[in-house]
Amino acid sequence: MANYAFLTTWVLDAPREDVWQAVYEIERWPEWWQGVCKVEQVEDGDANGIGALYRHEWRSVIPYPVRFEARITRIERPYLIEADAEGELAGTGRWRFFDGRETAVTYEWNVRTTRPWMNFVAPLAGPVFRWNHNVVMHQGGEGLAALLGARLLAVT
């Protein structure tokens, strides 16, 4: 299996509560995040959303759809959202929200590929997969800023 560890930071000129709410509304991501083809909730969580299960389909520069399910495992409003993923990608994702003059959002995505072909090509295609991930995350930051009528000050 090929393992990947990504860390993305968005800095937006928007209130943390607005940024939090937009990210928390996972089913609406396809409305503003280029590369997110579909997100559907398949199981409800508790009153805070913990335990909710979402089915994702993503497609970016690489013309292959990536499908996985993510279950929300932890929520600390408006600071943290964590989920465990299973499917073509398996692992853990963690959103953190920091308040200051602007809102900084970090996303940690520690996953492994589960498809045999993805693992087979990983030694050569790994850099392309990483580049593709970075493109998708940049598009997400831009889309979120547009949704909120804010400026995207940085993406790293």
Backbone as CSV, one residue per row, in Angstrom:
resi,resn,N_x,N_y,N_z,CA_x,CA_y,CA_z,C_x,C_y,C_z
1,MET,0.835,-1.182,0.000,0.000,0.000,0.000,0.882,1.249,0.000
2,ALA,0.423,2.254,-0.715,1.143,3.522,-0.756,0.524,4.465,0.270
3,ASN,1.360,5.061,1.084,0.902,5.990,2.123,1.215,7.421,1.719
4,TYR,0.286,8.308,2.053,0.439,9.725,1.755,0.072,10.533,2.982
5,ALA,0.838,11.578,3.244,0.553,12.502,4.347,0.560,13.914,3.767
6,PHE,-0.588,14.557,3.810,-0.744,15.895,3.262,-1.094,16.862,4.384
7,LEU,-0.610,18.082,4.273,-1.007,19.154,5.184,-1.239,20.395,4.330
8,THR,-2.458,20.889,4.352,-2.835,22.079,3.592,-3.308,23.144,4.557
9,THR,-2.943,24.383,4.275,-3.418,25.518,5.071,-4.066,26.530,4.137
10,TRP,-5.255,26.958,4.528,-5.936,28.066,3.859,-5.997,29.213,4.863
11,VAL,-5.742,30.418,4.418,-5.946,31.601,5.244,-6.953,32.475,4.515
12,LEU,-8.076,32.726,5.187,-9.171,33.477,4.583,-9.487,34.722,5.390
13,ASP,-9.852,35.757,4.696,-10.295,36.994,5.317,-11.798,36.857,5.578
14,ALA,-12.143,35.979,6.523,-13.541,35.670,6.847,-13.614,35.211,8.294
15,PRO,-14.768,35.399,8.935,-14.920,34.943,10.323,-14.832,33.417,10.431
16,ARG,-14.207,32.951,11.496,-14.058,31.509,11.702,-15.404,30.787,11.677
17,GLU,-16.428,31.360,12.271,-17.728,30.690,12.323,-18.281,30.436,10.925
18,ASP,-18.083,31.395,10.004,-18.561,31.218,8.632,-17.760,30.141,7.907
19,VAL,-16.453,30.152,8.113,-15.586,29.145,7.497,-15.939,27.766,8.040
20,TRP,-16.078,27.681,9.352,-16.454,26.411,9.994,-17.741,25.861,9.392
21,GLN,-18.763,26.698,9.320,-20.071,26.241,8.853,-20.006,25.717,7.425
22,ALA,-19.275,26.412,6.569,-19.165,25.972,5.181,-18.479,24.612,5.079
23,VAL,-17.426,24.399,5.848,-16.728,23.111,5.818,-17.579,22.024,6.485
24,TYR,-18.284,22.377,7.536,-19.134,21.429,8.268,-20.272,20.893,7.394
25,GLU,-20.759,21.720,6.463,-21.853,21.314,5.571,-21.287,20.528,4.388
26,ILE,-20.842,19.341,4.679,-20.096,18.498,3.745,-20.872,18.229,2.459
27,GLU,-22.163,18.002,2.551,-22.958,17.696,1.366,-23.000,18.850,0.372
28,ARG,-22.673,20.059,0.817,-22.696,21.229,-0.070,-21.349,21.491,-0.751
29,TRP,-20.323,20.712,-0.414,-19.012,20.940,-1.017,-19.050,20.992,-2.544
30,PRO,-19.802,20.106,-3.215,-19.796,20.169,-4.690,-20.303,21.509,-5.245
31,GLU,-21.036,22.262,-4.469,-21.543,23.559,-4.923,-20.425,24.583,-5.063
32,TRP,-19.369,24.443,-4.266,-18.322,25.460,-4.274,-16.900,24.925,-4.466
33,TRP,-16.719,23.622,-4.378,-15.373,23.042,-4.439,-15.201,22.266,-5.731
34,GLN,-14.487,22.863,-6.684,-14.197,22.197,-7.938,-13.393,20.938,-7.636
35,GLY,-13.778,19.847,-8.260,-13.109,18.575,-8.009,-13.927,17.645,-7.133
36,VAL,-14.874,18.208,-6.379,-15.774,17.374,-5.591,-17.007,17.126,-6.457
37,CYS,-17.122,15.926,-6.984,-18.241,15.598,-7.872,-19.526,15.352,-7.105
38,LYS,-19.378,14.633,-5.981,-20.581,14.240,-5.250,-20.225,13.939,-3.798
39,VAL,-21.096,14.370,-2.899,-21.028,13.968,-1.493,-22.462,13.701,-1.069
40,GLU,-22.700,12.506,-0.569,-24.047,12.199,-0.073,-23.954,11.565,1.313
41,GLN,-24.851,11.999,2.166,-24.890,11.430,3.504,-25.653,10.116,3.434
42,VAL,-25.034,9.040,3.928,-25.665,7.730,3.879,-26.094,7.241,5.259
43,GLU,-25.557,7.854,6.313,-25.989,7.549,7.684,-25.951,8.830,8.499
44,ASP,-26.944,8.981,9.347,-26.983,10.126,10.247,-26.025,9.911,11.406
45,GLY,-25.576,11.008,11.957,-24.782,10.956,13.173,-25.628,11.403,14.348
46,ASP,-24.972,11.707,15.457,-25.698,12.213,16.614,-26.064,13.684,16.377
47,ALA,-26.541,14.354,17.407,-26.994,15.744,17.267,-25.887,16.674,16.776
48,ASN,-24.636,16.345,17.057,-23.503,17.164,16.603,-22.949,16.719,15.256
49,GLY,-23.383,15.555,14.782,-22.883,15.031,13.515,-21.874,13.911,13.662
50,ILE,-21.484,13.594,14.889,-20.519,12.512,15.100,-21.178,11.177,14.733
51,GLY,-20.461,10.394,13.952,-20.987,9.121,13.478,-21.607,9.202,12.096
52,ALA,-21.851,10.392,11.581,-22.424,10.532,10.236,-21.456,9.936,9.216
53,LEU,-22.020,9.294,8.203,-21.230,8.665,7.157,-21.563,9.329,5.824
54,TYR,-20.514,9.744,5.097,-20.671,10.427,3.813,-19.946,9.653,2.727
55,ARG,-20.607,9.505,1.589,-19.997,8.876,0.424,-19.496,9.998,-0.495
56,HIS,-18.197,9.936,-0.838,-17.546,10.973,-1.643,-17.146,10.442,-3.010
57,GLU,-17.202,11.338,-3.990,-16.580,11.083,-5.290,-15.864,12.362,-5.701
58,TRP,-14.567,12.245,-5.949,-13.712,13.375,-6.314,-13.081,13.084,-7.670
59,ARG,-12.873,14.154,-8.434,-12.147,14.040,-9.702,-11.482,15.385,-9.953
60,SER,-10.226,15.346,-10.310,-9.505,16.599,-10.538,-8.777,16.527,-11.865
61,VAL,-7.542,16.925,-11.863,-6.759,16.951,-13.083,-6.589,15.536,-13.639
62,ILE,-6.323,14.593,-12.763,-6.258,13.188,-13.185,-7.702,12.756,-13.463
63,PRO,-7.992,12.301,-14.676,-9.397,12.034,-15.043,-9.939,10.706,-14.513
64,TYR,-9.584,10.372,-13.303,-10.072,9.141,-12.670,-10.830,9.526,-11.414
65,PRO,-12.077,9.066,-11.269,-12.810,9.396,-10.048,-12.287,8.596,-8.853
66,VAL,-12.113,9.262,-7.744,-11.702,8.606,-6.504,-12.925,8.567,-5.594
67,ARG,-13.241,7.382,-5.099,-14.440,7.192,-4.275,-14.051,6.616,-2.916
68,PHE,-14.668,7.175,-1.894,-14.437,6.678,-0.542,-15.594,7.132,0.335
69,GLU,-15.697,6.516,1.488,-16.670,6.923,2.503,-15.906,7.478,3.695
70,ALA,-16.478,8.503,4.310,-15.838,9.110,5.484,-16.853,9.192,6.620
71,ARG,-16.454,8.689,7.771,-17.295,8.739,8.965,-16.720,9.773,9.930
72,ILE,-17.582,10.696,10.355,-17.182,11.734,11.294,-16.936,11.091,12.656
73,THR,-15.737,11.307,13.201,-15.370,10.674,14.469,-15.228,11.670,15.613
74,ARG,-15.048,12.948,15.272,-14.846,13.943,16.334,-15.210,15.324,15.800
75,ILE,-15.918,16.069,16.630,-16.266,17.450,16.310,-16.116,18.280,17.575
76,GLU,-15.387,19.372,17.440,-15.286,20.366,18.507,-15.575,21.718,17.856
77,ARG,-16.807,22.122,17.884,-17.257,23.346,17.214,-16.700,24.564,17.904
78,PRO,-16.148,25.511,17.222,-15.777,25.624,15.806,-14.269,25.440,15.587
79,TYR,-13.703,24.429,16.201,-12.251,24.229,16.162,-11.772,23.023,15.373
80,LEU,-12.576,21.962,15.302,-12.044,20.696,14.810,-13.138,19.819,14.220
81,ILE,-12.804,19.158,13.111,-13.640,18.097,12.529,-12.685,16.983,12.118
82,GLU,-12.961,15.750,12.539,-12.142,14.600,12.151,-13.033,13.523,11.547
83,ALA,-12.450,12.781,10.613,-13.195,11.684,9.984,-12.227,10.570,9.607
84,ASP,-12.736,9.354,9.588,-11.998,8.194,9.115,-12.557,7.808,7.755
85,ALA,-11.668,7.548,6.804,-12.064,7.214,5.436,-11.787,5.745,5.142
86,GLU,-12.649,5.165,4.324,-12.493,3.801,3.812,-12.941,3.806,2.364
87,GLY,-12.295,3.007,1.553,-12.626,2.923,0.137,-11.338,2.946,-0.657
88,GLU,-11.334,3.649,-1.789,-10.118,3.721,-2.601,-9.004,4.468,-1.871
89,LEU,-9.384,5.324,-0.956,-8.459,5.950,-0.014,-8.912,5.564,1.388
90,ALA,-7.985,5.218,2.245,-8.323,4.841,3.618,-7.362,5.563,4.555
91,GLY,-7.916,6.124,5.617,-7.082,6.832,6.571,-7.886,7.836,7.360
92,THR,-7.244,8.952,7.711,-7.858,9.947,8.588,-7.675,11.347,8.025
93,GLY,-8.744,12.130,8.127,-8.691,13.538,7.762,-9.026,14.381,8.982
94,ARG,-8.348,15.526,9.113,-8.579,16.386,10.284,-8.558,17.850,9.848
95,TRP,-9.692,18.536,10.058,-9.797,19.980,9.835,-9.591,20.689,11.162
96,ARG,-8.779,21.748,11.160,-8.607,22.605,12.337,-8.841,24.051,11.899
97,PHE,-9.480,24.807,12.770,-9.858,26.191,12.479,-9.270,27.101,13.549
98,PHE,-8.514,28.108,13.097,-7.840,29.027,14.015,-8.320,30.445,13.748
99,ASP,-8.642,31.141,14.808,-9.170,32.495,14.725,-8.075,33.493,15.048
100,GLY,-8.075,34.589,14.341,-7.141,35.683,14.575,-7.654,36.861,13.772
101,ARG,-6.760,37.629,13.202,-7.207,38.696,12.316,-7.879,38.095,11.090
102,GLU,-7.432,36.927,10.691,-8.044,36.138,9.631,-8.334,34.758,10.205
103,THR,-8.946,33.915,9.383,-9.160,32.536,9.799,-8.176,31.645,9.057
104,ALA,-7.425,30.876,9.807,-6.533,29.877,9.222,-7.195,28.514,9.392
105,VAL,-7.190,27.752,8.324,-7.764,26.407,8.322,-6.661,25.455,7.895
106,THR,-6.447,24.407,8.666,-5.513,23.373,8.239,-6.280,22.087,7.996
107,TYR,-5.818,21.353,6.999,-6.387,20.043,6.721,-5.249,19.037,6.636
108,GLU,-5.292,18.059,7.524,-4.340,16.950,7.519,-5.053,15.754,6.905
109,TRP,-4.439,15.148,5.912,-5.049,14.015,5.212,-3.982,12.938,5.138
110,ASN,-4.102,11.946,6.021,-3.155,10.842,6.102,-3.863,9.594,5.604
111,VAL,-3.535,9.197,4.374,-4.268,8.115,3.729,-3.322,7.147,3.037
112,ARG,-3.888,6.022,2.691,-3.195,5.042,1.871,-4.138,4.647,0.739
113,THR,-3.571,4.331,-0.388,-4.380,3.874,-1.512,-4.645,2.382,-1.337
114,THR,-5.830,1.960,-1.743,-6.215,0.565,-1.544,-6.385,-0.199,-2.849
115,ARG,-6.462,0.504,-3.970,-6.620,-0.163,-5.261,-5.268,-0.724,-5.697
116,PRO,-5.240,-1.963,-6.131,-3.962,-2.549,-6.556,-3.237,-1.718,-7.620
117,TRP,-3.958,-1.187,-8.592,-3.285,-0.431,-9.645,-2.660,0.848,-9.082
118,MET,-3.331,1.494,-8.115,-2.779,2.708,-7.507,-1.484,2.386,-6.760
119,ASN,-1.477,1.267,-6.069,-0.285,0.862,-5.330,0.852,0.460,-6.278
120,PHE,0.481,-0.188,-7.378,1.477,-0.617,-8.357,2.184,0.576,-8.995
121,VAL,1.438,1.618,-9.337,2.033,2.782,-10.018,2.567,3.832,-9.047
122,ALA,2.359,3.639,-7.761,2.756,4.651,-6.764,4.220,5.086,-6.851
123,PRO,5.177,4.168,-7.061,6.567,4.637,-7.118,6.800,5.701,-8.197
124,LEU,6.095,5.601,-9.310,6.247,6.584,-10.380,5.173,7.674,-10.315
125,ALA,3.958,7.296,-9.961,2.838,8.238,-10.004,2.637,8.999,-8.700
126,GLY,3.323,8.597,-7.630,3.163,9.280,-6.342,3.291,10.792,-6.448
127,PRO,4.328,11.306,-7.123,4.431,12.768,-7.259,3.238,13.380,-8.002
128,VAL,2.694,12.666,-8.973,1.511,13.163,-9.699,0.299,13.167,-8.779
129,PHE,0.147,12.116,-7.957,-0.959,12.079,-6.998,-0.847,13.249,-6.019
130,ARG,0.373,13.536,-5.560,0.571,14.660,-4.630,0.249,15.997,-5.295
131,TRP,0.713,16.168,-6.518,0.414,17.388,-7.276,-1.091,17.539,-7.456
132,ASN,-1.755,16.449,-7.825,-3.201,16.481,-8.019,-3.914,16.888,-6.725
133,HIS,-3.479,16.334,-5.610,-4.063,16.701,-4.319,-3.904,18.197,-4.071
134,ASN,-2.721,18.725,-4.327,-2.487,20.147,-4.098,-3.361,21.023,-4.991
135,VAL,-3.580,20.602,-6.235,-4.474,21.344,-7.127,-5.889,21.359,-6.549
136,VAL,-6.376,20.210,-6.132,-7.725,20.117,-5.566,-7.866,20.996,-4.331
137,MET,-6.879,20.992,-3.475,-6.965,21.798,-2.259,-6.908,23.289,-2.578
138,HIS,-6.122,23.670,-3.572,-6.096,25.077,-3.977,-7.467,25.488,-4.505
139,GLN,-8.080,24.626,-5.307,-9.416,24.908,-5.824,-10.431,25.012,-4.680
140,GLY,-10.262,24.200,-3.661,-11.148,24.273,-2.505,-11.036,25.602,-1.784
141,GLY,-9.813,26.065,-1.566,-9.613,27.362,-0.919,-10.224,28.488,-1.725
142,GLU,-10.033,28.461,-3.039,-10.608,29.489,-3.902,-12.135,29.441,-3.873
143,GLY,-12.690,28.234,-3.934,-14.142,28.088,-3.913,-14.751,28.534,-2.604
144,LEU,-14.101,28.212,-1.503,-14.599,28.614,-0.191,-14.579,30.133,-0.061
145,ALA,-13.492,30.751,-0.520,-13.413,32.211,-0.462,-14.530,32.841,-1.290
146,ALA,-14.777,32.307,-2.481,-15.847,32.838,-3.332,-17.209,32.660,-2.661
147,LEU,-17.438,31.498,-2.079,-18.703,31.240,-1.386,-18.945,32.258,-0.281
148,LEU,-17.899,32.572,0.459,-18.022,33.456,1.610,-17.867,34.942,1.255
149,GLY,-17.593,35.223,-0.028,-17.348,36.601,-0.411,-16.128,37.167,0.282
150,ALA,-15.121,36.321,0.449,-13.906,36.684,1.194,-12.701,36.583,0.268
151,ARG,-11.562,37.029,0.771,-10.306,36.875,0.053,-9.572,35.650,0.588
152,LEU,-9.023,34.882,-0.325,-8.126,33.793,0.050,-6.744,34.401,0.115
153,LEU,-6.206,34.530,1.301,-4.942,35.225,1.504,-3.733,34.326,1.289
154,ALA,-3.893,33.029,1.537,-2.776,32.093,1.355,-3.297,30.674,1.243
155,VAL,-2.559,29.880,0.462,-2.769,28.431,0.385,-1.382,27.821,0.415
156,THR,-1.155,26.938,1.364,0.131,26.233,1.412,-0.113,24.761,1.660
